[in-house]
Amino acid sequence: MAERITWVGHATVLLELSGARILTDPVLRPRVTHLVRHAPAPAPDVAEHLDAVLLSHLHLDHADARSLRRIDRRVPVLAPRGAGGLLRRLGFGTVHELQPGDRVELGALAVTAVPAVHDGRRHPFAGEAGALGFLADGSHRVYFAGDTDVFDEMAALGDGLDVALLPVWGWGPTLGAGHMDPPAAARAAALLRPRVAVPVHWATFYPAALARWRSAPLTEPGPAFARLVAATAPGVEVRVLAPGESMDL
């Protein structure tokens, strides 16, 4: 099995590592609430033959119920504390509710939950739910940040890191708290010092009515991140992928 990372779009990434197929934050539909997909549709088989799903938090653009229903309910889901109720209502039988430091073995691949600085509740009036990033350790070491602001402790996550999947924007013309823009994501890359950094969480979903008039968030964050990393962390290679594009490891 090839060792490969495919950016499906937004925060959805297919990791093919150590013989396992892992999908992060599955959002596979052409529309989620008022957000329209401005990128190619995911490959039809992207949610098939999975060994696990990594769910960073419960926001609708990361934990889309209709996308999750496309996944075999026997697939284990790794998610933060507070996410289990939703996932069990969707029919998933194996749900690992994790806190930072918890580790799950998936064959030859080990996945460790790590902190994220983000409000993980499904909506502002929902019950408490956390937010996580994940470190996948096997033949390669990959960090998936989920949604987070930059934090100093990222430096401790970077030992021997091959790839960092870093959010560099969101789904609208502005960002709220707990997100990284290109300068913040470049600081995160400098702390983590991965061999390769890949910008995600941009260029995919955007309000339909704004795309014609304010399209910069769909086109600029990834290249801006690459330029900033070249200046602040020149030892880090940046691979700016298009949604649907893969990179071999």
Long-range contacts (C-beta under 8 A, 24 or more apart in sequence): 2-248, 3-139, 3-140, 3-248, 3-249, 4-246, 4-247, 4-248, 4-249, 5-142, 5-163, 5-165, 5-198, 5-246, 5-247, 5-249, 6-46, 6-244, 6-245, 6-246, 7-165, 7-198, 7-200, 7-241, 7-242, 7-243, 7-244, 7-245, 7-246, 8-42, 8-43, 8-46, 8-243, 8-244, 9-37, 9-39, 9-40, 9-42, 9-203, 9-204, 9-205, 9-243, 9-244, 10-61, 10-171, 10-200, 10-201, 10-204, 10-205, 10-243, 11-56, 11-61, 11-62, 11-146, 11-147, 11-167, 11-200, 11-201, 12-42, 13-144, 13-165, 13-200, 14-46, 15-136, 15-142, 15-144, 17-109, 17-136, 17-138, 17-139, 17-140, 17-142, 17-249, 18-107, 18-108, 18-109, 18-138, 18-139, 18-140, 19-107, 19-108, 19-109, 20-51, 20-52, 20-106, 20-107, 20-108, 20-109, 20-138, 21-49, 21-50, 21-51, 22-50, 22-51, 22-52, 22-53, 22-54, 22-106, 22-109, 22-111, 22-136, 23-47, 23-50, 23-52, 23-53, 23-54, 23-71, 24-53, 24-54, 24-55, 24-56, 24-134, 24-144, 24-146, 24-165, 25-54, 25-55, 25-56, 25-62, 25-63, 25-146, 26-53, 26-64, 26-67, 26-68, 26-70, 26-71, 27-61, 27-62, 27-64, 27-67, 27-205, 28-64, 28-67, 28-70, 29-64, 29-66, 29-67, 32-60, 32-61, 32-64, 32-205, 33-60, 34-207, 34-208, 35-61, 35-171, 35-205, 35-206, 35-207, 36-205, 36-206, 36-207, 36-208, 36-211, 37-204, 37-205, 38-203, 38-204, 38-205, 38-206, 38-211, 38-218, 39-203, 39-204, 39-242, 39-243, 39-244, 40-243, 40-244, 42-244, 43-244, 47-71, 48-72, 50-75, 51-75, 51-76, 51-106, 51-107, 51-109, 52-76, 52-77, 52-78, 52-104, 52-106, 52-111, 53-77, 53-78, 54-78, 54-79, 54-111, 54-134, 54-144, 55-79, 55-80, 55-83, 55-87, 56-80, 56-116, 56-120, 56-131, 56-132, 56-133, 56-134, 56-144, 56-145, 56-146, 56-147, 57-83, 57-116, 57-118, 57-120, 57-129, 57-130, 57-131, 57-132, 57-146, 57-147, 58-82, 58-83, 58-86, 58-120, 58-121, 58-122, 58-126, 58-129, 59-120, 59-122, 59-147, 60-122, 61-171, 61-205, 62-146, 62-147, 63-122, 65-90, 68-92, 76-104, 76-106, 78-104, 78-111, 78-113, 78-134, 79-132, 80-113, 80-120, 80-129, 80-130, 80-131, 80-132, 81-129, 81-130, 82-120, 82-121, 82-127, 82-128, 82-129, 82-130, 83-120, 83-129, 83-130, 86-122, 98-132, 99-130, 100-132, 108-138, 108-139, 109-136, 109-137, 109-138, 110-136, 110-137, 110-138, 111-135, 111-136, 111-137, 112-137, 114-143, 114-157, 115-148, 115-151, 115-153, 116-145, 116-146, 116-147, 116-148, 117-148, 117-149, 117-150, 117-151, 117-178, 118-146, 118-147, 118-148, 118-149, 118-178, 118-179, 119-177, 119-178, 131-178, 133-157, 139-249, 140-249, 143-192, 143-194, 145-180, 145-188, 147-178, 147-179, 147-201, 148-178, 148-179, 148-180, 149-177, 149-178, 149-179, 149-180, 149-184, 150-180, 150-184, 150-185, 150-187, 150-188, 150-191, 152-191, 154-188, 154-191, 154-192, 155-191, 155-192, 157-192, 158-191, 158-192, 158-193, 158-194, 161-192, 161-193, 161-194, 161-195, 162-194, 162-195, 162-196, 162-249, 163-194, 163-195, 163-196, 163-197, 163-198, 163-249, 164-188, 164-189, 164-192, 164-194, 164-196, 164-197, 164-198, 165-198, 165-200, 166-197, 166-198, 166-199, 166-200, 166-225, 167-199, 167-200, 167-201, 167-202, 168-199, 168-200, 168-201, 168-202, 168-221, 168-222, 168-224, 168-225, 169-201, 169-202, 169-217, 169-221, 170-201, 170-202, 170-217, 171-204, 171-205, 171-206, 171-207, 172-206, 172-207, 172-210, 172-217, 173-210, 173-214, 173-216, 173-217, 181-221, 182-221, 182-224, 182-225, 182-228, 183-228, 185-225, 185-228, 186-225, 186-228, 186-229, 186-231, 186-232, 186-233, 187-232, 189-225, 189-229, 189-232, 189-233, 189-236, 189-238, 190-229, 190-232, 190-233, 190-236, 193-233, 193-235, 193-236, 194-236, 195-236, 195-237, 196-236, 196-237, 196-238, 196-239, 196-247, 197-225, 197-229, 197-236, 197-237, 197-238, 197-239, 198-238, 198-239, 198-240, 198-241, 198-247, 199-225, 199-226, 199-238, 199-240, 203-242, 203-243, 204-243
